[in-house]
Amino acid sequence: MRTWTTRAVPAAVGALALTAALTGCNDSATGKAKSNGTPEADGKAADARTVFRLGEASPPQESGMTRSKDSTFTVTPVKVETGTKADVEKSGVRLDKSDGPQVPVYVTVRYAHESGKAMPLGDMDDDLVVRTSANQRTKALLVILGQATWPNCPAPDTEKQLGAGQSETVCTAFLIPASQTPAAVELAQGYYKPPLEWPVKN
């Protein structure tokens, strides 16, 4: 995990050993598993799908947080934009020089509460990851002290409660090396399942 000298800590995901490999026999263009046309097989195909287009919702995810246990929600990455080194310099975040130049990646995501007890927005965004062109995976920037400021990407209210049927669209900032580009947004699903993936066209 990279460390920052003052105000911010991005949570790197290398220790989770996430892979972008798809399970089963998938269609490379759509990420849909092939089936024999039966309802049972089609249901399994839908469950096996791991690759989506930006703007497509994930399958319902079950909350692993104690306060919202058994509630379900969906995650829909909508837009991915790369900022500049100037954005970082103006943000108020100071970086460790050993990490080299960094740029922000702004990910616009819609979170929708599907079922169960009301849950805070912060319980829905914990497993989102940006994978770079060099296969480096980074979680959202976590600001320990103060508040980083990013152009057109205001900090979300992570304690806002969403009930069933409600949704919220927010922007989240990630930091990646300036020499790399965002390749995909991923949603981790634990140690034993491949992440869901939304490829980014640069």
Summary of the structure (lengths in Angstrom):
residues: 202
radius of gyration: 17.4
end to end distance: 26.4
largest distance: 56.7
contacts: 606
relative contact order: 0.24
helix: 14%
strand: 36%
